Amino acid sequence: MTVQPPETKPKKKKKWYRHILGAVYWLWLLGGLNTLLLQDIPLLLFLLGVGFALIYPSLTWFPGREELKGEPWLSWRRLWAGLGGIVWGLFVGAATIALLLFVIPPFAISPQTTYLTAPRSTELYGIDYQSVIEQQLDPGVPPEDNGFRLLTKTFGRPFFECTDEHWHRICRYLELPTEIEPVLAFTDWLEYTKTLEPEEQEIIKADSTEPSHPFSEEAIPFVRQWLDENDAALDMFITAAQKPVLYVPPMFGESLYDTLLTTEDVCRRMTRAIQIRIRYRLSVGEIDKAWGDVLVMYRIGELHRRSVWIVVSSLVNTAMLGAANRSAEAVLLHSDWSAEEIRRKVEEIMLFQRPWSEEEIRMIFRNERLMALDSLTHMVNGTFGFNDHCCGPTTPDAQDQFNMKIMMRVVRMGTVMVKVNRRFDEVEQWYFSDDPVLPEIKLPDRYDQLKMLAWYGFIGTLRTLLDYMASEFSSLHSIEAWQTSNKGQEADSSLTRLVFALEAYHRDNGSYPAALDDLLGHDIDEIPLDPFSKEPFRYILEEPGYLLYSVGPNGIDEDGRDRSDDPRGDDTRRRVPVPLLAEKQG
């Protein structure tokens, strides 16, 4: 009697909706279905095809699971199946890389992503932000009207301390030969002090803590020696400052700070040198010559301001204006000018003390935005920085560049660019609002990261995390300090004008006023307000002078204590007579 084997039911084929669910699973794992559906249709379509191909490789020569049942672990059939799977995986991987690199664009050029839509970059997929910034900064004056052309002809290349590429570019822009024989030499004050004997350096160092005072008798011989060597150079600075512009085109050939170095470092060295000569002239009673140098400091700062292009540049300009204000007050307090002469001096410097306009601030925001977007563009292309030359390490080798390009193409930087643009819009709106706190971008905690992984998938989560990093990478973290610095500049210039008004009142009446309101109708038409408190500046009579101060960035009245006091304060003050450091410590 034969025993009939039990009937085996044929396996049911998977329903069609299960096929779709399988594809959706792969889409989630690879890129985040939600992100793709909303923001990246080309990649969605591509991954859709890859997902189906991975799940349903319909290859007739490839052994399926049913054929491998019962086969030993080591067999030709299993070896053939393994090799086929490897070949298929390599094919899908190569196709993925090829499509990401050469077919699917890394981001769409639109106002939402690249902010600008023209001009297109000739070297990279994106916008030529470098030419946009240069066109904006170019003052459009003939080279002979540029103060830097005169400095270049006078001091030659050593004065600029730049790379070969930058030097050649400077000469082309200024229409000068690259081989220039220097006519004069200039030794920076800080470099000069390093050549002195240790005990002499200590004398200069002690004097450097009193920038509002004349030099001590012990320091005067060393300052005179430095001036004997550099007076002609300082006079050339003054001549250059009379030109319509002081402008060297930015060289996108090094890091960001090196790019800024040429124009800004030269301007700072010029103002520092002039400030040293002002202090010397106060020491020997040359008040009128000292005031002429003060106006030169203001002039250099104003010329530098016209070429300001990012936040760092404006911070440098604020420091230059602050130094000019200190020097102006020092000359005033050591002069014997009449009240009428003081009023004329105020009119001369008020031309240079205007606060930053909204148009200037928005232009700086725009340039910061263009730098950030250009950096992201170059990340996509594996060049790591602001462009092929700038804002990053040297050009990476081919393997590193290829690896970065693959990673950034998978991440899809278009969505990151959109987020960066939104962040810039948000921060710019905050800057002009009354909200004291800059909205922060907080990195998600582990719980939030798990939620993102469940909703966006692996690549989608990586992209979302990169959004946060890109927003911080875009220099927006310095905007709050920049706003504080701009308010500080406004407060500093207002304090300087009040010092002049108080001194004019004193020389008219023989005493300082009991309150700032007493100045109304005499030397000023309106009492300026402290930008940090929106209230009048604090003013306290202290025989034989006064204490005048702003509450500073923290908005707390600390009785006029500043950073040099113990305990340390945050206020910005003017005290007349100006105490020596030894008096302050005592």
LINLINTA-V247367 format. One record per backbone hydrogen bond with DSSP energy under -1.0 kcal/mol. CO is the residue of the C=O (numbers start at 1). NH is the residue of the N-H. E is the energy in kcal/mol with one decimal. If there is no record, write none. Layout:
# LINLINTA-V247367
co = <CO CO>
nh = <NH NH>
e = <E E>
This chain:
# LINLINTA-V247367
co = <15 16 17 18 19 20 21 22 23 24 25 26 27 27 32 33 34 35 36 40 41 42 43 44 45 46 47 48 49 50 51 52 56 57 59 64 68 75 76 77 78 79 80 81 82 83 84 85 86 87 88 89 90 91 92 93 94 95 96 97 98 99 99 110 114 119 124 126 127 128 129 130 131 132 133 134 142 143 145 146 147 148 149 150 151 152 154 154 157 157 163 164 165 166 167 168 169 170 171 178 188 189 192 193 197 198 199 200 201 202 203 204 207 210 216 219 220 221 222 223 224 225 226 227 230 231 232 233 234 235 236 237 240 245 251 254 255 256 260 261 262 263 264 265 266 267 268 269 270 271 272 273 274 275 276 277 278 279 280 281 285 286 287 288 289 290 291 292 293 294 295 296 297 298 299 300 301 302 304 305 310 311 312 313 314 315 316 317 318 319 320 321 322 323 324 325 326 327 328 329 332 338 339 340 341 342 343 344 345 346 349 357 358 359 360 361 362 363 364 365 366 367 368 369 370 371 372 373 374 375 376 377 378 379 390 397 398 399 400 401 402 403 404 405 406 407 408 413 414 415 416 417 418 419 420 421 422 423 424 425 426 427 428 430 445 446 447 448 449 450 451 452 453 457 458 459 460 461 462 463 464 465 466 467 468 469 470 472 475 476 478 479 480 481 482 483 484 485 486 487 488 489 490 491 492 493 494 495 496 497 498 499 500 501 502 503 504 505 506 515 516 517 519 519 519 524 530 530 535 538 540 542 545 546 547 548 549 550 552 558 561 562 562 572 574 576 580 581 582>
nh = <19 20 21 22 23 24 25 26 27 28 29 30 31 32 36 37 38 39 40 44 45 46 47 48 49 50 51 52 53 54 55 56 58 59 62 68 71 79 80 81 82 83 84 85 86 87 88 89 90 91 92 93 94 95 96 97 98 99 100 101 102 103 104 114 116 128 126 121 129 132 133 134 135 136 137 138 145 146 245 149 151 152 153 154 155 156 183 184 160 161 167 168 169 170 171 172 173 174 176 180 192 193 195 196 201 202 203 204 205 206 207 208 210 213 220 223 224 225 226 227 228 229 230 231 234 235 236 237 238 239 240 241 243 147 253 391 259 260 264 265 266 267 268 269 270 271 272 273 274 275 276 277 278 279 280 281 282 283 284 286 287 290 291 292 293 294 295 296 297 298 299 300 301 302 303 304 305 306 307 308 314 315 316 317 318 319 320 321 322 323 324 325 326 327 328 329 330 331 332 333 335 342 343 344 345 346 347 348 349 350 352 361 362 363 364 365 366 367 368 369 370 371 372 373 374 375 376 377 378 379 380 381 383 382 386 401 402 403 404 405 406 407 408 409 410 411 412 417 418 419 420 421 422 423 424 425 426 427 428 429 430 431 432 433 449 450 451 452 453 454 455 456 457 461 462 463 464 465 466 467 468 469 470 471 472 473 474 475 478 479 482 483 484 485 486 487 488 489 490 491 492 493 494 495 496 497 498 499 500 501 502 503 504 505 506 507 508 509 510 518 519 520 522 523 524 521 533 534 530 549 547 545 542 576 540 574 538 572 555 561 571 565 569 550 548 546 584 585 586>
e = <-1.2 -1.4 -2.4 -2.2 -1.9 -2.6 -2.1 -1.7 -2.2 -2.7 -2.4 -2.6 -2.6 -1.5 -2.5 -2.9 -1.6 -2.4 -2.1 -1.9 -2.4 -1.9 -2.9 -2.0 -1.7 -2.1 -2.9 -2.0 -2.2 -2.4 -1.7 -2.8 -1.4 -2.0 -1.3 -1.1 -1.8 -2.4 -2.8 -2.2 -2.7 -2.6 -2.2 -2.2 -2.3 -2.8 -2.4 -2.6 -2.7 -2.3 -2.6 -2.6 -2.9 -2.6 -2.5 -2.6 -2.7 -2.5 -2.4 -2.4 -2.7 -1.7 -3.2 -1.8 -3.2 -2.8 -1.1 -2.4 -1.8 -1.3 -2.5 -2.3 -2.5 -1.8 -2.2 -2.3 -2.0 -1.9 -1.4 -1.3 -1.8 -2.4 -2.3 -1.7 -3.0 -1.8 -2.8 -2.3 -1.9 -1.4 -2.6 -2.5 -1.9 -2.7 -2.4 -2.3 -2.6 -2.6 -2.8 -1.0 -2.6 -2.3 -1.6 -1.1 -2.6 -1.6 -1.3 -2.1 -2.8 -2.1 -1.7 -1.7 -1.7 -1.9 -1.6 -2.0 -2.9 -2.0 -2.0 -2.6 -2.5 -1.3 -1.2 -2.6 -2.5 -2.4 -1.6 -1.8 -1.9 -2.0 -2.6 -2.2 -1.4 -3.7 -2.4 -1.3 -2.4 -1.9 -2.0 -2.6 -1.3 -2.1 -2.3 -2.4 -2.3 -2.4 -2.5 -2.2 -2.4 -2.4 -1.8 -1.8 -2.1 -2.0 -1.9 -2.6 -2.1 -1.6 -1.4 -2.8 -1.5 -2.0 -2.4 -1.9 -1.8 -1.8 -2.1 -1.3 -2.2 -2.1 -2.4 -2.8 -2.1 -2.3 -2.5 -2.4 -2.1 -1.3 -1.5 -1.4 -1.7 -2.1 -2.0 -2.2 -2.3 -1.9 -2.1 -2.5 -2.3 -2.1 -2.0 -2.4 -2.2 -2.1 -2.5 -2.3 -2.1 -2.3 -2.3 -2.5 -1.5 -2.2 -2.0 -1.7 -2.1 -2.2 -1.7 -1.3 -1.7 -2.2 -1.8 -2.3 -2.5 -1.8 -2.0 -2.3 -2.3 -2.2 -2.4 -2.3 -2.4 -2.3 -2.2 -2.7 -2.3 -2.1 -2.0 -2.2 -2.0 -1.8 -1.9 -1.1 -2.6 -1.3 -1.5 -2.5 -2.3 -2.6 -2.5 -2.2 -2.4 -2.3 -2.7 -2.2 -2.2 -2.1 -1.5 -2.7 -2.0 -2.0 -2.5 -2.6 -2.2 -2.3 -2.4 -2.4 -2.4 -2.7 -2.7 -2.2 -2.1 -2.4 -1.2 -1.8 -2.4 -2.2 -2.0 -2.4 -2.4 -2.2 -1.7 -3.9 -1.4 -2.1 -2.3 -2.6 -2.2 -2.5 -2.0 -1.6 -1.1 -1.7 -3.0 -2.0 -1.7 -2.9 -1.2 -1.1 -1.5 -1.4 -2.0 -2.7 -2.1 -2.4 -2.5 -2.1 -2.4 -2.4 -2.0 -2.7 -2.7 -2.4 -2.0 -2.4 -2.0 -2.1 -2.2 -2.3 -2.0 -2.3 -3.0 -2.1 -2.3 -2.2 -2.3 -2.1 -1.2 -2.5 -2.7 -1.5 -2.2 -1.3 -2.2 -1.9 -1.3 -1.6 -1.0 -3.1 -3.5 -2.2 -3.0 -4.1 -2.4 -2.2 -2.9 -3.3 -2.1 -1.5 -1.9 -1.6 -2.1 -1.5 -2.3 -3.0 -2.9 -2.0 -2.2 -2.6 -2.0>
